Amino acid sequence: MKLAFIVQRLVYPPDAGTPIRNYNLIAQAARHHSVHVFGFGEPDKPPAPLRESGVIMHLLPAPPERTKGERLRQLIATREPDMAGRSRSLALEGLLARELVAFAPDVVQAQALDMAYTLQLARQLLPKVALVLDEHNAEYLLQKRAALVDLRRPERWPQAAYSLVQWRRLLRYERLACSLADIVIAVSAQDAEALRRISPRTRYAIVPSGVDLAYYRGVQPAPQFATEPGPHFVFPGKMDFRPNVDAAVWFAREVLPPVRGHLPNASFWVVGRQPHPEVLALTKHPGVHVTGEVPDARPYLAGATAVVVPVRMGGGTKLKVGEGAALARPLILTAIAAEGYQARPGRDYLLANTAREMVAACLRVAEDRALAESLGWNAFRNIAEPLAWERLGPCLDEVYEQALRR
């Protein structure tokens, strides 16, 4: 087939959830199909492995980040959600008008809700093309959960108010986006069901986010962990992303102090780029380390007593869960963090939704070496191995066949 992907961000090496999913789905599709990519990235250095596999890339610099004033004007002057303006680009629309028609693909796939607006243009340009929307998150659900969490803390009520507005606007916007596509890809059964509630006539398929097992093989722990006794609880991710900020703050304030009451050397490592000021402020707490951007996050995960994912808001699947599993590290997850993974609590990870449960899980893993080893290897076998990216290629092919039939 001839496939066109429209991406919000494509870089190499991929460095966050969206570019990781974009890069690997394109790489799998390119194994059997002719692929062109349109969107934003680094035009001067497109991903070399994709170019070598025959992918043709039409990349533009990302649009300038909108100012708070511009976002506020959109909030007041329109009924669209904030996300609707994040990746809009006349330059991209012009590129699609020229090059998409010349390529004449069988399928156009928009990667994430940001890029859904391009599906309408694709339909106008190529009336018979099959349209696919890859929903990295059920975005309205993410904002709903954020609002409900922030409403519990008076100092977070402005953020809660923002999310309440976005939640309502995303209901309309996401419903329309899903209706534009011949088939919508969700990353989990939970997300598919959430989207089906707002757009019941749309056809849905599930293609989870995978793991590059070879990339994690043989990684050694970071040297910092050899000089500190631990236990070490590691939370990776992009640290200006609101669900990650909330998770890091909650764990540092509510979970780590009681853990250190039993294990005085316990430490919490927040590993990821662009740490929010609230996250940077956590270094005032004993035992908290905020690394900021690191050349390679894998050694921090490899040295973890447990990889903790204490997220209380969000949607989709958390790639950090698969990364920890690929390194056979014990996982301590909230129910939201575990969504989308075919894993059994107690066998493949420890489930902890409250601070008390999270403290108990951390102590169990730190004090029971046999349990920690069993959890790590079960996570590798039952979470990471089934999600090797190369196993997901056939899922994509099935999606395209369904889209073309419609």
C-alpha positions as CSV (number, residue, x, y, z in Angstrom):
1,M,0.0,0.0,0.0
2,K,0.9,3.7,-0.2
3,L,0.7,5.2,3.2
4,A,0.9,8.9,4.3
5,F,1.5,9.7,8.0
6,I,0.9,13.2,9.3
7,V,2.8,13.8,12.5
8,Q,3.0,16.3,15.2
9,R,6.7,15.5,15.9
10,L,9.2,13.2,14.4
11,V,12.8,13.2,15.7
12,Y,15.6,10.7,16.1
13,P,16.3,9.3,18.6
14,P,12.7,9.7,19.7
15,D,12.7,11.3,23.1
16,A,9.1,11.2,24.5
17,G,5.8,9.3,24.2
18,T,4.5,11.0,21.0
19,P,7.7,10.8,18.9
20,I,8.4,7.3,20.2
21,R,5.0,6.1,18.9
22,N,5.3,8.0,15.7
23,Y,8.8,6.8,14.8
24,N,8.1,3.1,15.6
25,L,4.7,2.9,13.9
26,I,6.2,4.5,10.8
27,A,9.2,2.0,10.9
28,Q,6.8,-1.0,11.1
29,A,4.7,0.3,8.3
30,A,7.7,0.9,6.1
31,R,8.7,-2.8,6.3
32,H,5.9,-3.7,3.9
33,H,4.5,-0.5,2.4
34,S,5.5,2.7,0.6
35,V,5.5,5.5,3.2
36,H,5.6,9.2,3.0
37,V,5.7,11.3,6.2
38,F,4.4,14.9,6.5
39,G,4.6,17.1,9.5
40,F,7.0,18.6,12.0
41,G,10.5,17.6,12.9
42,E,14.1,18.6,12.1
43,P,14.2,19.1,8.3
44,D,18.0,19.2,8.3
45,K,18.4,15.9,10.0
46,P,15.4,13.6,9.3
47,P,15.6,10.2,11.1
48,A,18.3,8.3,9.2
49,P,17.0,4.8,9.9
50,L,13.7,5.7,8.3
51,R,15.3,7.3,5.3
52,E,17.5,4.2,4.9
53,S,14.3,2.0,4.9
54,G,12.8,4.0,2.1
55,V,10.6,6.4,3.9
56,I,10.2,9.8,2.2
57,M,10.0,12.6,4.7
58,H,8.5,16.1,4.1
59,L,9.3,17.8,7.4
60,L,8.8,21.4,8.5
61,P,10.1,23.2,11.6
62,A,7.5,23.0,14.4
63,P,5.2,26.1,14.6
64,P,6.3,28.6,17.2
65,E,4.9,28.0,20.6
66,R,1.9,30.1,21.3
67,T,2.1,32.7,24.0
68,K,-0.2,32.7,27.0
69,G,-1.9,35.7,25.5
70,E,-2.6,34.0,22.3
71,R,-4.0,30.9,24.1
72,L,-6.2,33.1,26.3
73,R,-7.6,34.9,23.2
74,Q,-8.5,31.6,21.6
75,L,-10.1,30.5,24.9
76,I,-12.3,33.6,24.9
77,A,-12.9,34.1,21.2
78,T,-13.7,30.5,20.2
79,R,-15.3,27.4,21.5
80,E,-12.4,25.2,20.5
81,P,-10.1,23.5,23.0
82,D,-6.6,24.7,23.5
83,M,-5.3,21.6,21.7
84,A,-7.0,22.6,18.4
85,G,-4.5,25.5,17.8
86,R,-1.4,23.7,19.0
87,S,-0.3,22.3,15.6
88,R,-2.2,24.3,13.1
89,S,0.0,25.4,10.2
90,L,-0.7,27.0,6.9
91,A,2.7,25.9,5.8
92,L,1.8,22.3,6.5
93,E,-1.5,22.7,4.7
94,G,0.3,24.1,1.7
95,L,2.8,21.2,1.7
96,L,-0.1,18.7,1.8
97,A,-1.9,20.4,-1.0
98,R,1.2,20.0,-3.2
99,E,2.8,16.7,-2.2
100,L,0.0,14.6,-0.8
101,V,-1.9,14.8,-4.1
102,A,1.3,14.0,-6.0
103,F,1.9,10.9,-3.8
104,A,-1.8,9.8,-4.1
105,P,-1.8,7.5,-1.0
106,D,-4.2,4.7,-0.3
107,V,-4.3,5.6,3.4
108,V,-3.7,8.9,5.3
109,Q,-3.0,8.5,9.0
110,A,-3.0,11.5,11.3
111,Q,-0.9,10.9,14.4
112,A,-2.7,12.3,17.5
113,L,-5.7,14.6,17.9
114,D,-3.5,17.6,17.2
115,M,-3.3,16.6,13.6
116,A,-6.9,15.6,13.1
117,Y,-7.7,18.8,11.3
118,T,-5.6,17.6,8.4
119,L,-8.0,14.7,7.7
120,Q,-10.6,17.2,6.5
121,L,-8.1,18.6,4.0
122,A,-7.0,15.1,2.9
123,R,-10.6,14.2,2.1
124,Q,-11.0,17.4,0.0
125,L,-7.8,16.7,-1.8
126,L,-8.4,12.9,-2.3
127,P,-12.1,12.0,-2.0
128,K,-11.5,8.3,-2.1
129,V,-8.6,8.0,0.3
130,A,-9.0,6.0,3.5
131,L,-8.6,8.1,6.6
132,V,-7.1,6.9,9.9
133,L,-6.8,8.8,13.2
134,D,-4.3,7.5,15.8
135,E,-5.6,8.7,19.1
136,H,-2.6,8.7,21.5
137,N,-4.9,9.5,24.3
138,A,-8.7,10.0,24.8
139,E,-8.0,13.6,25.4
140,Y,-11.3,14.6,26.9
141,L,-10.9,11.9,29.5
142,L,-7.4,13.1,30.3
143,Q,-8.8,16.6,31.1
144,K,-11.7,15.2,33.0
145,R,-9.4,13.2,35.3
146,A,-7.1,16.2,35.7
147,A,-10.0,18.4,36.8
148,L,-11.2,15.9,39.3
149,V,-7.8,15.5,40.9
150,D,-7.1,19.2,41.1
151,L,-10.4,20.0,42.6
152,R,-9.2,18.2,45.8
153,R,-6.5,20.9,46.4
154,P,-7.7,24.6,46.7
155,E,-4.4,25.9,45.5
156,R,-5.0,24.0,42.2
157,W,-8.5,25.3,41.5
158,P,-7.3,27.6,38.7
159,Q,-5.9,24.5,36.9
160,A,-9.1,22.6,37.7
161,A,-11.2,25.3,36.1
162,Y,-9.0,25.2,33.0
163,S,-9.5,21.5,32.7
164,L,-13.2,21.7,33.2
165,V,-13.5,24.1,30.3
166,Q,-11.2,21.9,28.1
167,W,-13.0,18.8,29.0
168,R,-16.3,20.2,27.7
169,R,-14.7,21.6,24.6
170,L,-12.8,18.4,23.9
171,L,-16.1,16.4,24.0
172,R,-17.3,18.3,20.9
173,Y,-13.9,18.5,19.2
174,E,-12.9,14.9,19.7
175,R,-16.3,13.6,18.7
176,L,-16.0,15.5,15.4
177,A,-12.4,14.3,14.8
178,C,-13.4,10.7,15.3
179,S,-16.3,11.1,12.9
180,L,-13.9,12.3,10.2
181,A,-11.9,9.0,10.1
182,D,-12.9,5.7,8.5
183,I,-11.3,4.1,11.5
184,V,-9.8,5.4,14.8
185,I,-6.8,3.7,16.5
186,A,-6.9,3.6,20.3
187,V,-3.9,2.5,22.4
188,S,-6.0,0.6,24.9
189,A,-9.4,-1.0,25.4
190,Q,-10.2,1.7,28.0
191,D,-9.5,4.5,25.6
192,A,-11.5,2.8,22.8
193,E,-14.5,2.6,25.1
194,A,-14.1,6.2,26.2
195,L,-14.1,7.3,22.6
196,R,-16.9,5.0,21.7
197,R,-19.1,6.8,24.3
198,I,-18.8,10.1,22.5
199,S,-18.7,8.8,18.9
200,P,-20.5,5.5,18.8
201,R,-20.8,5.2,15.1
202,T,-17.1,5.3,14.5
203,R,-15.1,2.1,14.0
204,Y,-12.2,1.5,16.4
205,A,-9.2,-0.7,16.5
206,I,-6.6,-1.1,19.3
207,V,-2.9,-0.8,18.5
208,P,-0.9,-0.5,21.7
209,S,2.4,1.3,22.1
210,G,5.3,-1.1,22.0
211,V,8.8,-1.6,23.3
212,D,12.2,-1.8,21.5
213,L,13.5,-4.8,23.5
214,A,17.0,-4.7,21.9
215,Y,17.4,-1.1,22.9
216,Y,17.1,-2.0,26.6
217,R,19.2,-5.2,26.5
218,G,22.3,-5.2,28.7
219,V,21.9,-1.7,30.1
220,Q,23.9,-1.2,33.3
221,P,22.7,0.9,36.3
222,A,23.7,4.5,36.6
223,P,26.9,5.0,38.7
224,Q,25.1,7.2,41.1
225,F,23.2,4.2,42.4
226,A,26.5,2.4,43.4
227,T,27.5,5.2,45.8
228,E,24.1,5.5,47.6
229,P,22.6,2.7,49.6
230,G,19.0,3.1,48.5
231,P,16.4,1.7,47.9
232,H,15.9,3.8,44.8
233,F,12.5,4.5,43.4
234,V,12.6,6.0,39.9
235,F,9.9,7.9,38.0
236,P,10.8,8.8,34.4
237,G,9.1,11.1,31.9
238,K,8.7,14.5,30.5
239,M,8.5,16.6,33.6
240,D,6.5,19.6,32.4
241,F,3.6,17.3,31.4
242,R,0.9,18.0,33.9
243,P,0.1,14.4,34.9
244,N,3.8,13.7,35.5
245,V,4.1,16.9,37.6
246,D,1.2,15.9,39.7
247,A,2.6,12.3,40.1
248,A,6.1,13.5,41.1
249,V,4.8,16.0,43.6
250,W,2.3,13.6,45.2
251,F,4.9,10.8,45.6
252,A,7.6,13.2,47.0
253,R,5.2,14.7,49.5
254,E,2.9,11.9,50.5
255,V,4.7,8.6,49.8
256,L,8.5,9.1,50.3
257,P,8.5,10.5,53.8
258,P,6.7,7.5,55.3
259,V,8.9,5.2,53.3
260,R,12.0,7.0,54.7
261,G,10.5,6.6,58.2
262,H,11.1,2.8,57.8
263,L,14.1,3.0,55.3
264,P,16.0,6.2,56.0
265,N,18.2,5.9,52.9
266,A,15.3,5.6,50.5
267,S,15.5,8.0,47.5
268,F,13.1,9.2,44.8
269,W,14.6,9.9,41.4
270,V,12.6,12.1,39.0
271,V,14.3,11.6,35.6
272,G,13.2,13.6,32.6
273,R,13.6,16.8,30.7
274,Q,12.0,20.2,31.2
275,P,11.2,19.8,34.9
276,H,8.4,22.2,36.0
277,P,9.2,24.6,38.8
278,E,7.0,22.5,41.1
279,V,9.1,19.5,40.3
280,L,12.4,21.4,40.8
281,A,11.2,22.6,44.2
282,L,11.0,18.9,45.3
283,T,14.8,18.8,45.8
284,K,14.2,20.6,49.1
285,H,12.7,17.3,50.4
286,P,15.2,14.8,51.8
287,G,16.0,11.9,49.4
288,V,14.5,13.6,46.3
289,H,16.7,13.9,43.2
290,V,15.5,15.8,40.1
291,T,17.9,15.1,37.2
292,G,16.5,17.2,34.5
293,E,17.4,16.1,31.0
294,V,19.9,13.3,30.9
295,P,21.7,11.8,27.9
296,D,20.2,8.4,28.5
297,A,17.4,7.6,31.0
298,R,17.9,3.8,30.7
299,P,20.7,3.5,33.3
300,Y,18.5,5.2,35.9
301,L,15.7,2.7,35.2
302,A,18.1,-0.2,35.3
303,G,19.3,0.9,38.7
304,A,15.9,1.2,40.2
305,T,14.8,-0.8,43.2
306,A,11.4,-0.2,41.6
307,V,10.0,1.9,38.7
308,V,7.1,3.8,40.2
309,V,4.4,5.4,38.0
310,P,2.1,7.2,40.5
311,V,0.0,9.0,37.9
312,R,-3.5,10.0,39.1
313,M,-4.6,11.7,35.8
314,G,-4.1,11.0,32.1
315,G,-5.1,8.6,29.4
316,G,-3.6,6.3,26.9
317,T,-0.8,4.0,27.9
318,K,2.3,5.0,29.8
319,L,5.4,4.1,27.8
320,K,7.5,4.2,31.0
321,V,5.7,1.1,32.2
322,G,6.9,-0.8,29.1
323,E,10.4,0.6,29.5
324,G,10.7,-0.5,33.1
325,A,9.4,-3.9,32.1
326,A,11.9,-4.2,29.3
327,L,14.6,-3.9,31.9
328,A,12.9,-6.4,34.2
329,R,12.5,-3.9,37.0
330,P,9.7,-4.3,39.6
331,L,6.8,-2.0,38.8
332,I,4.6,-0.1,41.2
333,L,1.6,1.4,39.4
334,T,-1.7,3.2,39.9
335,A,-4.7,1.8,38.1
336,I,-4.4,4.7,35.6
337,A,-0.7,3.8,34.9
338,A,-1.6,0.1,34.3
339,E,-4.3,0.9,31.7
340,G,-3.8,-0.7,28.4
341,Y,-1.4,-3.4,29.6
342,Q,-2.5,-7.1,29.7
343,A,-0.9,-7.6,33.1
344,R,-2.0,-9.1,36.4
345,P,-1.6,-7.1,39.6
346,G,0.4,-9.0,42.2
347,R,2.1,-11.1,39.6
348,D,3.5,-8.6,37.0
349,Y,3.3,-5.4,39.1
350,L,2.1,-4.1,42.4
351,L,-1.1,-2.0,42.3
352,A,-1.2,1.1,44.6
353,N,-3.8,3.8,44.2
354,T,-3.6,5.6,47.6
355,A,-0.5,7.0,49.4
356,R,-0.8,4.2,52.0
357,E,-0.9,1.5,49.4
358,M,2.0,3.1,47.6
359,V,4.1,3.2,50.8
360,A,3.3,-0.5,51.5
361,A,4.2,-1.5,48.0
362,C,7.5,0.4,48.1
363,L,8.4,-1.3,51.4
364,R,7.5,-4.8,50.1
365,V,9.7,-4.5,47.1
366,A,12.6,-3.0,49.0
367,E,12.5,-5.6,51.8
368,D,11.7,-8.8,49.8
369,R,14.3,-9.5,47.2
370,A,12.6,-12.7,46.0
371,L,9.4,-10.7,45.4
372,A,11.2,-7.9,43.6
373,E,13.0,-10.4,41.3
374,S,9.8,-12.2,40.5
375,L,7.9,-9.0,39.7
376,G,10.7,-7.8,37.4
377,W,10.9,-11.0,35.4
378,N,7.1,-11.4,35.2
379,A,6.9,-7.8,33.9
380,F,9.5,-8.6,31.2
381,R,7.7,-11.8,30.1
382,N,4.1,-10.6,30.3
383,I,4.3,-6.8,29.6
384,A,7.5,-6.1,27.5
385,E,7.8,-9.2,25.4
386,P,4.2,-9.2,24.0
387,L,4.6,-5.6,23.1
388,A,7.8,-5.8,21.0
389,W,7.2,-3.3,18.2
390,E,7.7,-5.9,15.4
391,R,4.7,-7.8,16.8
392,L,2.5,-4.8,16.2
393,G,3.1,-4.5,12.4
394,P,0.3,-7.0,11.6
395,C,-2.1,-5.0,13.8
396,L,-1.5,-1.9,11.6
397,D,-2.0,-3.9,8.4
398,E,-5.4,-5.1,9.7
399,V,-6.3,-1.5,10.5
400,Y,-5.5,-0.4,6.9
401,E,-7.5,-3.2,5.4
402,Q,-10.5,-2.3,7.5
403,A,-10.2,1.4,6.5
404,L,-9.9,0.6,2.8
405,R,-13.0,-1.7,3.0
406,R,-15.0,1.3,4.5
